[in-house]
Amino acid sequence: MPTLSVSKPSSTPPPRRPLRPGVGFLLLHPAHFLALGAGAGLSRIAPGTVGTLWAWLSYLVLQQWLSPLQIGLLIAAGAVLGWWACTLTARHLGVADPPAVVWDEIVAFWLVLWLASPMGGWGQFWAFVLFRFFDAAKPGPVGWADRVCKGLGWRGGFGILWDDFVAAFCTLFVIALWRFFA
């Protein structure tokens, strides 16, 4: 007589294929809108670069209306609010660090522009290039920071932001060296 075997359900869900978020997902929750950089993260090509360009443009607008202190407070609030938004959005997408989440690039590049001020257009351009290099290539400390905090909980949301803040500080270090030796 054949035996009937019943397999036990796995305690871990099968891996989910990352979703490609669209406008509907963007508008579904305020956290998604923030984490996806008001839509910059929906770019099919280089969403991190598009998010950083959005950060640069928005910073140029913000500095017309806000004092340096107010920009610093906005960056601090943006980091805390971004932690929540990135955590929730990554959880909803089922991916630890989704490419569409660009708030990390935005707030980190705002930090670069704020701390390296005053800078002219060419200085900002080279800050952009340096930041994108550190964020994309993840050399040394940026790669370490990227590996330290992974996951879908609060730690993962912090990790999404953390490697970009380390990339920002590496960018600021190169700018400081350039200013010192120039």
Secondary structure as GFF3:
##gff-version 3
##sequence-region A 1 182
A	DSSP	alpha_helix	23	28	.	.	.	ID=ss1
A	DSSP	alpha_helix	30	35	.	.	.	ID=ss2
A	DSSP	three_ten_helix	37	42	.	.	.	ID=ss3
A	DSSP	alpha_helix	47	65	.	.	.	ID=ss4
A	DSSP	alpha_helix	68	93	.	.	.	ID=ss5
A	DSSP	alpha_helix	103	115	.	.	.	ID=ss6
A	DSSP	alpha_helix	121	137	.	.	.	ID=ss7
A	DSSP	alpha_helix	140	148	.	.	.	ID=ss8
A	DSSP	alpha_helix	154	181	.	.	.	ID=ss9
###
